[in-house]
Structure formats: structure tokens, C-alpha cells
Amino acid sequence: MNKPVKNQEIEVSIDSLAFGGRGVARVNGFVVFVEGAVPGDVVRALVTASKRSYAEARSVEVLAPSRQRIQPACAHFGVCGGCSWQSLPYETQLEFKQKQVGDCLKRIGGVEEPPLDEPLGAAPLWRYRNKVEFSFAPAPGAGIDLGFHRPGEWQRVINIDDCVLHSQLTNKIRNLTRELVRESGLEAYDPRSGAGFFRHLVLREGANTGEVMVNLVTAPGEFPEKQDFARRLTTDHPEIASLVWSVNSTKASVATGFPFQVLAGRDHIFEEIRGLRLKVSPSSFLQTNTHMAERLYRKAVGYAGLRGEELVFDLYCGIGSISLLLARGCREVFGIEIMEEAVILARENTRANGAENAGFAVGKVRKVLKDLGLRRRPDVVVMDPPRAGASKKEVQRILEIMPSRIVYVSCNASTLAGNAAQLVEGGYRLLGAGAVDMFPHTPHIEVVALFEVA
């Protein structure tokens, strides 16, 4: 067989899993990444892209299932691409994730023998998400759909009845919202034409407080039934402590960060993590698995090895959750965050939790470190960057102030590994890396790593 070409159907055997969760097959030595396949499968796959050195495909039929396959728990599995590893036993999922962390540190980070801790497996395995985003779309024919985008079809969504990754309560709230929106007479937003009104629904739930936030995101326009919508939704679900209406006037398919008005309740909810009471707004970043976030934070604080006299910098600190936990064990913690709204909440959370030794600054990490770091050299740096990782300039700023220890919290093992290579080259050694499974049944994995001056 020659090199696979786009739209060609091929029969392949899956050998392994690639970083990101796709199955890996080989056709005459040519690598094919297959969506929806697991090691041991023989599948008929449709080639969706053909590159110079590899091809991409999606499974359209499992001809011979792997012995590792199990029955997925979700009725939407196979149509919705949201949690593609449901067909693998959980022990196998965790094994693959641990292997991927090690492979990234070796291949990208240049660490020959990564010092890996035992991974922290998830508990619970289902209904663990405290935040979920849904999209509205025009239904085929007429009407409105509300759910997740079909894989590879950005203009269509799958109506979701029960997503088993978030609570039964928030599933009920989504389903009622769909009924009310359909009754409104207004249309779903169509990204192709720019016409329509309803765009996204974002649900957040305080796992330890029971409070729910509903954020209805629309295009600009009149919403004449908004008060009736709010009354009916909150009457049926008094757990809703915050109901807000956000307006996205851009073409970008983004669900948060827009001006909003409160339709019912407050403009925030509360969550509690390890004894902290945290105020959470519509655009706040908070780990989306509360129960595993508690274990993640415990590991990060443990890696920091605080004895009470340290100055700690918390980079990309968000609303201050890690900062306030660190404040319990050090002399002073100073958080840096580019989002002004997040820093306002971090300061409010600091006062509410009585942490007098925590301070925060708004700004880019590399700029604040340049202005502050050489005057106040920290003993420990804790960093929790976005998926893209820290930039080379940001890592260079850390190398200039040279803290004794760096605790790195990552949601992307490959970008962690890239930063690790720069840190090791700059004079650090990797002492430990522990995978924390925040997202069972998906290929995503969090990692906490500890670096010390060599």
C-alpha cells in the first residue's frame, strides 16, 4: 500500500497510543494516528489528513476489537468525542498516562531516567467535573440543539441527555435550559452566517458547597423573556446561587470573559478546598475536578517543603487557591497573575480566609519578575502556567532569580518537559514528577514536578 491519502479508507492494526490519546498504526512504515481506536484494535479508518511524515484518520468501524476494550458507561460514547478512553479499563488508562509523562520528560526534556512518583489515580471516576461548557446550534431542519460539538464538525452539536462526567443536578439544569430556550422563539447562533442569538451554556458547581452558577452566553440582541427564564430555572433548581447572562459580540467561539449581567442571585459562587472558602466568578480559573484538586494541591505544597521562613512566589496564581495554602507554611507568599479580575478575587479570598502574609500583583510574569525578583529573591517558586507552558523568557527570568526550589504544576506534560529542559540547562535538576489524574476517561493528565538547584 502506498502512502495513505485524504478520504481513503484503510484497514489498520493499532499498536499503541500517542500523546493526546489517538491510536498509532503503521502502513508500510508510515505512521497513522487514528481517533477512536485503542491498542489491539483492528479498524477500518477514514483518512482525514495526509502529511509528509504521517497521516491522521478516524475509526469508522471496529473490525476486531482489542481484548482491552470494555463497555463504555456513557450512552453518547462514539458520537461525542469528549471522553475517548471510556472503552479502556481505568488501570490501563492510568498506565498509559504515566508512560506518557515519562516519555515526554525523556524525549523532550532530555531527562534520561525521570524520577517518577506513583501516579495519583482519580476518585471518583465519574461525575467529577465542576465546570462544563455546552454549545447551542441550529438543529438539522429546525429548532435548537444543546450539547457538545461533533468531532470534526464545528457547526453541529450533539444533544446531550446525560453526560456522566458532571453531576446529575447540572445535567438536569442543562436539559431544562434547552427546553426554555426552545420555547423562547429565539434562534441558536450560526457561526457561518453570524445570525442567531444563543451561543453557549456554562455550568459551574461547588462540589463542597452545592452552589451552582449558570452562565448563558448569547450574541448581542434583545432577550425579552430573560426574567421569566430566570424565574423558571431558579424555581425548579434553587441550588442556582448565580445566574448570569453574558454577551459575546465577537466571532470567536469562546464562552467566558465577556460582559455580563446578573439575572438571579449573585455574580459568584463559593467553593471550599482544604479548608479555604473561595469566591469564584464566571471567568475564574479553578481546577475542574475539586476532589482531585485537593490532592494535587497537597502534593504541590509537600514538594515545596516549607519550614515557615520562606518567601514564596506563586506564578500564574489565578484567584489565589494555591497561594493561600502555601501561606499557611511560609513567611510570605506573593502571587503574580495577568488577569486583573482574578487578582481582585485573590485579594478578596485572602481577606476572607484571614491570610495576612499573602500579597498579589497584576502583570505579566516576566515583567513582574524583572521588576521585583532581583530586589526580593524568593526561596521557592510555585508555577501553574496555562497549557502552552511558560515562555522561554519567563523561564529565563526564573533562572535569573534562582530560587532554591521550583514546584511546577502542569496540565500538559509536553510543555512541562520543554520547560524542564531549559531549567536543567540553567542549573536545576529534576527531583520528582508525579502524575495526578484529574480527568479520567480522557487522555489529559496533570503533573506536579519538583526542581532544585543542582
N, C-alpha and C positions, 0 to 999 in steps of 0.2 A: 504493500500500500504506500502511495506517495504521501507527501505532506498533506494533512487534512486541510480542507478549505471551508470557508464560511458557508453555512446552511447544508453542509454534508452530514449525513447520518453515519455513525461509525459504531462498531461493536468493540468494547474495550473491557479489560480486566483492571480493577482498581488495586494498586499495590499498597498505597499509604495515604496519609493525609498531609496536605500542605498547610503552611501557616495561613490562617484565615478560614480553615475548615473544609476546603474543597478536596475531593478525591484526586489522586495522582495516578494517571495511566501513561503508558508508553506505546507509541505506534511506530515501529521500526526505529526505535531510539529517540523519537520525537515526543516531548513531554506534552501531555494534555491534562489540563486542570478541569475536573468535572464537578459541577454543582449538583448536590443531591445524591452523591454516591459515597459509600464507605468502604474501607479496606475489605477485600474479599468479594465484593460485588462483581458480577459481570453485567454490564448495562449496554443498552442502546442509547447513544448520546447524540444530541444535535450540536454541531459546532457553531458557536456564536461569534467567535473571533479567531483569526489565524495570524499570529505574529511571526517574526523572523525565527525565534528560537522556541516558541511554544504556541499552543492553541488553548482556547477556552471553550467549554461545552457545558451543556446541562443534560442531566439524565432525563430521558423521556419514557424509558421502560427498564425495569429490573428484570433481566433475563434469568439470572441465577443469583439469589440473594446470598449475602455473606452469612456465615454462621454466627457472626457477632450481632446481626440485626435483631432488634426487639420490636414489639408493637408500640408505636408512638401513643402517647397519652392524649394528644390533642386532636379533636375532630377536623381541625383546619390544616393539619400537617400534610405537606406535599403540594398544597396550593399556596399557602402562606410560607414565605421563606424566612420567617422571623427566628425560629429556633431549630436549626437544621440538624442538630445532633440528637434529637429525641429518639432516633432509631438505634442509638448506641447505648449499651449499659453504662450507668454512671461511672463505675470504676474504670471503664475503658476511656471515657471522656477525660477523666482526671489524669490518667496515664499519658494520654496524648498531649494534654496541656502542659504537664510537667516536662515532657520531652521537648516541646516547642520552646519553652523558656530556656532550657539548656542549650538547644541548637542555636538559638538566637545569640546567646552570650558567647558561644564558641565561634560561630560563623561571622557575626557582625562585630561583636565586642572584642574578639581576639583573646578571650579567656579560655585557656586550654582545658582546665578542669574546673568548671564553675562550682562553687561551694553551695549546692542547693539544699535548702531545708525541705523537710517533708511538706507537701502541699496541704493547705487547709481546705478540705472539702466542704462543700456547701451544705447548709442546713437552715431552713427546709429546702427541698429540691424543687418545690412547686409553689406558686403564688408568693413569690418573693419580691417582685418589683414594686417599689413605692412610687414610681413615676412611669407613665406610659403616654405616648403621643399617637393619636389617630388622625387620619386624613379623611376629609369629605371628597366625594367625586360624583359627577353625574352618572346615574345608573344607565346601563345599556337600555335604550328605548325611552324610559322616562323615570324620574324620581331621583333619590339621593342614596348613595352608599356611604357607609362609615366604617372604616377599619384600617387595615394595613395595605400598602401598595403591593400589587402582584410583582413577583420577581421579574425585573427587566421591563416592567410596564408602568412607567411613572405616571401615566394619565389615568390608570384604573386602580381601584382598590377592591379588596375582598371584604364583604360584610362579615364582621366578627361577631359571633354569638357568645362564645365563652373562651377567652384567652386564659390558659391555665398558668401563665406567668404572673398575673396580678390577681388581686383579691376578687372574691365573688361580689363584694359590695361595689367595687369600681366597675366590674362588668355590668352590673345592673344599672349603674348610673349612665354608662355609655349607651346601653340599649334604650333607656328612657330618653336620653338626649336625641338619639336618632329618631324616635317617634315624634318628639316635639318639633324637631327641625323639619321633618316631612310635613307636619301639619301647618307649618308657618306660611307656606306658599312661596317662600324664597328658594333660590336655587343654589346648588353647590358651585363652587368656583371651578372654572375650566381653565387650566393653565395654558392651553393652546390659544384660546380666544381672549382670555382675560376677563370674561364675563362671569357673573355669578357672585355669590355672597359668602357662603360658609366654606372655611378653608381647613381648620384643624380643631381638634379637641385634645387638650392636655389635662390629664388627671394626676394629682399628687395625693398621697395618703401618708399620714403619720402612722407608721407601723406600731409605735408605742404610745400614741396619744389617741388614735382613732379619728383624728380630724382629716377631712378631705377638702382639697382645693379643686375646683372646676374652672378651667380657663378655656373659654370659647373664642376661637380666633377666626376673624372674618376679614373680608375685603372692605374697603371704605363703603359706606352707604347707610341708609336708614334701617333700623331694626325695631319696627313698630311694636312687636309683640314681646320685647325683652323683659318687661316686668311680669307678664303672665308666664313667660318661660321660666324666669327665676322663681316665681311663686310655686309653680307646679313641681319643679325639680327639687326645691328645698323642702316642700311639704312631704313629698314621698321619701326624701332622704335627708332627715335632719342632721346627719353626720357631716353634711357640707357646711364647713365653717367659713369658706371663702368661695364666692362665685364671681368671676371677673370676665369682662368682655374686652378682648384685645383686638386691635385693628392693624393688619399688615397691609400697608399700601404699596409694597414693593412686589416685584415679580418672583422674588426668591421664595422657595418653598421651605420656609423656616417658621417654627411655631412659637418661639419665645423671643423676648427682648423688645416688645412693641408697647406703645402707649395703651393703657387700659383704664377702664372704669369699673368700679365695684357695683355689681348688681344685687348682691346679698352678702351679709356677713362682713368679714374683714378683708384687707388686702394681703393677708398672710395666714399661714397655719403654723402650728408648733410641732416639732418633733423632739424626742428625747433620746439621747445616745450617751451611754455610760455616765449617767447622772447629770448630763448637760441638757438644759432646755434651750432649743434653738428655734429662732424665728426664721421662717422660710417664705420667700416671696415668689411670684410667678417665674422670675428669671434666675432664681438662685440655683447654684450648683450644690447638690448634695448627693452622695453616693446612692445609687438607685436600689441597693439591697441593704436595708437598715441592719438586719441581723448580722450579715457578713461584714458590714462596715465597722461594727463594734469590734469584731475580731481583727480586721485589718488595722484599725487604729491602735489596738492593743499591741500588735506586732510592731508597728512603727514606733510607738513610744518605747517599747522594750529595746528595739535596736538603738534608739537614741542614747540609752544608758545614762540617764540624767541622775546627778547626785545632789542637786539643789543649788549649785553655784554658777551654772552655765548661763551664758547669753545665747539664745536660740533664734535663728532667722527661719521663718516659715514662708517659703516662696510659693506663689500661686495659692494663697491661703483661702480664697473664697469667703464664705461667711464666718470663718474662724473656728470650725469644728476641731481640727487638729491642733490649732494654736492653743485653744482653751484647755485641751487635755494635756498638752506639753507644759502649760503654765503651772499645773499642779506640782511639777517636779523640778522646775528650774528657777533661777533668779529672775530672769526676764525673757519674754518671748516677743518677737517683733515680726508681724505679718506683712507681706507685700502682695498686692493684688491690683490688676489693671482696671477692674470694674468698680467704679465708684459706688454703685448701689450695693455691691457685695461688702465693701468696706464699711459702709454705713450700718449694714446689718451686723457685721462682725463687731463693731463697737457697741451696738445695742445688746448683742448677745454677751459681750464681755461684762457690761454693767449688770445685766440680768443674772449672770452667774457669779458675780462678785469676784472676778479675776482682776485684781488691781495691778498685776505685773505683766499685762498684755497690752501692746500697742500696735497700731496698724498705719500703713501708708498706702496711698493710691499712686500707681505709676507702673511703668514697665520695669520688669525685674532688673534688666541690665542697667537701666538708668539709676534706679534707686540704689542698687548695689554700688555703682560707681560713686554716687554722692555720699553714701553712708558707710559702705563697707570698710573703707580704709581708715575711717575715724573710729568705728566701733566693730572690731573684728569678732565675729561670733565663734563660739566654741563648737556649735553644732548647726548645720543647715539641714532643714527638712524641706523637701520639694515634692510637689504633686502637680506636674505640668499637664497640659492637655495631650491628646493622642499624638500630636506631632512631636512631642518631647520638648526638651529645652533646646534653644538655638545654640549654635557654636559660640556666639558672642556671650550668651547668658552663662554657658559653662565656663567660658574664659574668665568672666567676672568672678565666678565662684573660685576658680583656681588662683585668682589674684589675692583673694582674702584668705584662702587656705584654711578653712575650719578643720578641726581635728577629725570630725566625723560628718558624713553626709548620709542622710536617710532619704532614699529615693522611692516614692510611691508612683507606680506606673500602671496605666491601663493599656499599654502597648509594648510588648516585650521587645519588638524590633527597634523601636526608637529608644527605649531604655538601653539596649545593647549598644547603639550608636553613641549615646552619651557616655556609656561606661568606657568605651574605647578612648574617648578624649580625656576622661578623668584618670584612667590608668596611665595614659601617656603623660599626663600632667603631674603625676606623683602620688596617686592613690592606688590602693589595692582593694579588690572586692572581697569582703569577709563573709558575706552571706546573701542569699537571694531566696525569698520564699514566695511561692505562688499562692494566691488567695482566690478561690473560685467564687466570684461574685455573681456569675452568670451561667449557672448550669443549663445544659441542653443547647448552648451556643458555643462557638469556638473562642469566645472572648475570655481573657484571663487577666487578673490584676497581679502585680508583682511588687514586693517590697524588698529593696536591696540596701545593704549597708556597705559604705566605703570608709576606709580610714587612711590617714596619711601613711605611706609606705616607710 
